[in-house]
Amino acid sequence: MRLKASQRAVIAPLSSEIIRAGRMLLRWDQKTLAEEAGVAHVTVRRLESKPGPLVADPSTIVKLRTALESAGIVFVEDEGEAHGVRLKKAHWRQTLDGA
């Protein structure tokens, strides 16, 4: 069964470190993530500044996760906890090919 982003966000809470790592893989700054997620830039800055699990409205967390997933980020999870991120194979290939 495939879960929607909103359901996964409840199962696997995101941390500031995971959000930042996903953003770095995409070579996005905080402003770009905010624009893609439809949240305020100061929200991304505030959430990333505090270590550990994100403390925000669930809809904000879903927006951030969905924006990253739509851009090619895959959340690597173990037992329901987000432990890392990677790029989808197609996005990785585009990066290597210089696209």
VENFEN-V611404 format. One record per residue. N is the residue number from 1. SS is DSSP state (~ for helix, > for strand, _ for the rest). D_FIRST is the distance of its C-alpha to the first C-alpha in whole Angstrom. Layout:
n=N ss=SS d_first=D_FIRST
n=N ss=SS d_first=D_FIRST
//
This chain:
n=1 ss=_ d_first=0
n=2 ss=_ d_first=4
n=3 ss=_ d_first=6
n=4 ss=_ d_first=10
n=5 ss=~ d_first=13
n=6 ss=~ d_first=14
n=7 ss=~ d_first=12
n=8 ss=~ d_first=12
n=9 ss=~ d_first=15
n=10 ss=~ d_first=16
n=11 ss=~ d_first=14
n=12 ss=_ d_first=16
n=13 ss=_ d_first=19
n=14 ss=_ d_first=21
n=15 ss=> d_first=24
n=16 ss=~ d_first=27
n=17 ss=~ d_first=28
n=18 ss=~ d_first=24
n=19 ss=~ d_first=25
n=20 ss=~ d_first=28
n=21 ss=~ d_first=27
n=22 ss=~ d_first=24
n=23 ss=~ d_first=27
n=24 ss=~ d_first=30
n=25 ss=~ d_first=27
n=26 ss=~ d_first=28
n=27 ss=_ d_first=31
n=28 ss=_ d_first=31
n=29 ss=_ d_first=33
n=30 ss=~ d_first=32
n=31 ss=~ d_first=34
n=32 ss=~ d_first=31
n=33 ss=~ d_first=28
n=34 ss=~ d_first=30
n=35 ss=~ d_first=30
n=36 ss=~ d_first=27
n=37 ss=~ d_first=25
n=38 ss=_ d_first=28
n=39 ss=_ d_first=29
n=40 ss=_ d_first=33
n=41 ss=~ d_first=34
n=42 ss=~ d_first=35
n=43 ss=~ d_first=32
n=44 ss=~ d_first=31
n=45 ss=~ d_first=34
n=46 ss=~ d_first=34
n=47 ss=~ d_first=30
n=48 ss=~ d_first=31
n=49 ss=~ d_first=34
n=50 ss=_ d_first=33
n=51 ss=_ d_first=32
n=52 ss=_ d_first=28
n=53 ss=> d_first=25
n=54 ss=_ d_first=26
n=55 ss=_ d_first=28
n=56 ss=_ d_first=27
n=57 ss=_ d_first=26
n=58 ss=~ d_first=22
n=59 ss=~ d_first=22
n=60 ss=~ d_first=24
n=61 ss=~ d_first=22
n=62 ss=~ d_first=19
n=63 ss=~ d_first=21
n=64 ss=~ d_first=22
n=65 ss=~ d_first=19
n=66 ss=~ d_first=18
n=67 ss=~ d_first=22
n=68 ss=~ d_first=21
n=69 ss=~ d_first=18
n=70 ss=~ d_first=19
n=71 ss=_ d_first=22
n=72 ss=_ d_first=21
n=73 ss=> d_first=20
n=74 ss=> d_first=17
n=75 ss=> d_first=16
n=76 ss=> d_first=17
n=77 ss=> d_first=16
n=78 ss=> d_first=16
n=79 ss=_ d_first=16
n=80 ss=_ d_first=14
n=81 ss=> d_first=18
n=82 ss=> d_first=18
n=83 ss=> d_first=21
n=84 ss=> d_first=21
n=85 ss=> d_first=21
n=86 ss=> d_first=21
n=87 ss=> d_first=22
n=88 ss=_ d_first=20
n=89 ss=~ d_first=22
n=90 ss=~ d_first=23
n=91 ss=~ d_first=24
n=92 ss=~ d_first=26
n=93 ss=~ d_first=28
n=94 ss=~ d_first=29
n=95 ss=~ d_first=30
n=96 ss=~ d_first=32
n=97 ss=~ d_first=34
n=98 ss=_ d_first=35
n=99 ss=_ d_first=33
//
